[in-house]
Amino acid sequence: MLSRRRPYKRSLNLLFGYMGMLSFGHAAFLGVGAYTTGILIAHFQLPWWIAIPSSIVGAAVVALAMGLLAIRTRGIYFAMVTLALSQCVYFLVYQFPLSGGENGLRGVNLANLQIGPWSFDLLNPAIKYYFLAAFVVLALWIVSKVLASPLGGVIEAVRENEARTRACGFNVEATKLVTFVLSGAISGLAGALNAIHLSSVPIETLHYETSGLVVMICLLGGMGTFFGPFVGAALFFLIQDVFSIWTEHWQLYVGAIFIVFVLFFPKGVWGTILEKCHVR
């Protein structure tokens, strides 16, 4: 479960943690990626090596359209605009004839993985895990290269002081848009992997609660740190699994624990550990 969603959390961390732009619209990119892969496989019987890249491109196009409107705003206004645009995508997909409406999309069956002359059985959980993990590793490698590049330096500069970055001659708006699109593309990959893993696409994938959940996980682990989303995801799902066994009102306890962590670990669990160890 963690493997298929980690790229999604990393994508938001790139925008929120490193750029400093809080988005409540990433569920739109996750959903577009998931539905693109689902529709191409379920309705058109296209192979995975066409469906997955198509999902990435589709999510990037949606991110570009949303970004052109959203980056004109800042702070809470940016968050609200992304939320509103995300809900527009939700209702468009909901009404789309091939999406399955409120029942979601079923029949995203990818039983056999064909790579050249080799065929692998994706019904085998171990093989499916390594197949999905390969894309997770690739996404992490791409994010690490972006952060280590000059673009990564400009991204962090925008977060620290946007006016000074602009005064140094950098195109702040273009940097924001590129980061937003890259973040959306990685979310699209996560959506594609999620569809293949579940063999279906629930409409809840596009819901604003999904965006809120990932923001919570990034804050919990430590935004602006490379491994923060991993720690936040592991901690959140551990707490959820433990308390859901005891009570059906587990959200109440998870919310209380989250408040405690925000108060006493303002930089997140992993961010606080790095600070104590004096590591950036």
Secondary structure, 3 states (H helix, E strand, C coil): CHHHHHHHHHHHHHHHHHCCCCCCCHHHHHHHHHHHHHHHHHCCCCCHHHHHHHHHHHHHHHHHHHHHHHCCCCHHHHHHHHHHHHHHHHHHHHHCCCCCHHHCEECCCCCEEEECCEEEECCCHHHHHHHHHHHHHHHHHHHHHHHHCHHHHHHHHHHHCHHHHHHCCCCHHHHHHHHHHHHHHHHHHHHHHHHHHHCEECHHHHCHHHHHHHHHHHHHHCCCCCCHHHHHHHHHHHHHHHHHHHCCCHHHHHHHHHHHHHHHCCCHHHHHHHHHCCCC
